[in-house]
Amino acid sequence: MFCQFAFRTTNVKYYNLMFKSEFLSKKLRMFLYFLILLVGVPKYFMGQDTINTIAVADTMEYSYLMINSGFSYNKLDHSIDISEKIPSLFNRINYFHKSGIYFGGSFSNYFSDSLQSFDYDFLAGFQKFYDNGFDFDLSYSWHKFNGNTKLEGINYNHSIDINGGYDFNNNYLSSDFNVYIGENDVNYFLDIDFTRFISFDDVLLKNSVLMINPTLSFALGTDYWVYSDLTLETQTQLQTSLYNKGYSYNNFCYQGINLMLPISYGINNLYFTFSGIYRIPSRKFKFIGMESGFGTMISLTYFYNF
C-alpha cells in the first residue's frame, strides 16, 4: 500500500520511502489508506507516515539519518456514515546503512475532540537497488495504537511489507504487498503503481531541486477490516446488502484508485513537500459508504549523511 519511488539525477537517487506505510504507509500506514482520503495511506502515509518525496545519496555509497515530520487536516471516515476532519501530526526517524539495512520508529498524533489518540511503530528492513533499474524492499513493523478506537482503522500489531519496482526513462513501475496481522484477523493488500519522475535543478537557488512525481495507483486487498468493528447484527445486514447487490465479501478484491501528486523542493539536505491525493473507491466500497475525495499533506524532511 505504500509506494516507494526510485530515480536518479546525476549522482543522486530520489525516492519516496514508504509510507504506509505507511501513511502510507501509509501509507499513516495502511489503516489510513482507506480511512483518510489523502496520500498514505496507508498506503501512502504509513510507510513513512507522509507522502514524501526526497533526495538522498545512492544507498551503495552512503549511510544516512532521515528525520521527517508531516501535518494533515483531512476528512476521516471512521464509520460507515460518520465523517469528521481530524488534524494529524506524523513524525519519523530512520537510519539507513549503505549496506541496505535500515531501522527506525514513528509517532503519529490524531487530535480528536473526544480523546487524544496516537500510534507508534518500530521498523526494520532491507532494500537493494540494481544498476539495471530494478529494486526491492523487505520490511517488518511492530505497531501500537492508543486512544479513540474509531480513529484506529485497521487493528493490527505486526506488518510485513514486500515491494519491488523497475526504473526506466524517468518512469517507475512498482508493486507493494502488505500483510497486516491483528489479534482477530489478517489483512492482505496489493498496490500496483506507475510514477513519472520530473525534476528541475537549481530552481531559485543553487544546489536546489524541484521534484514533481505524479502517480497512478491501483489498490487491491482483503476487506476483513471493514467489518471488524461492527456489531454482529450490523455486519450481517451489511453483508446481506452487499450480496443482494451482487458484491462478494470477506475476500480479496479491487478496492480503488489513487491519483497522487507529491511536489518537493529541496536545498542541500532539507526538503519541503506538499502532497495531494485523490481517492476513487471501487463500486463496492462506494456502496459501503466511502466517497471519492481529495486530501493534502505538508511535510519537512532532513537528511544527515555519514
Secondary structure, DSSP 4 states (H G I P E B T S, - for coil): ------EEETTEEEE------B--TT---HHHHHHBS----HHHHBTTTS---EEEE-TTT--EEEEEEEEEEEEEE-SSS-EEEEEEEEEEEEEE-TTSEEEEEEEEEE--SS--EEEEEEEEEEEEE-TTSEEEEEEEEEEEEES-GGGT-S--SEEEEEEEEEEETTEEEEEEEEEEE-SS-EEEEEEEEEEE-EEEESSSSTTEEEEE--EEEEEEEE-HHHHTTS-HHHHHHHHHHHHHTT---SSEEEEEEEEEEEEEEEETTEEEEEEEEEEEE-HHHHHHT---EEEEEEEEEEEEE-
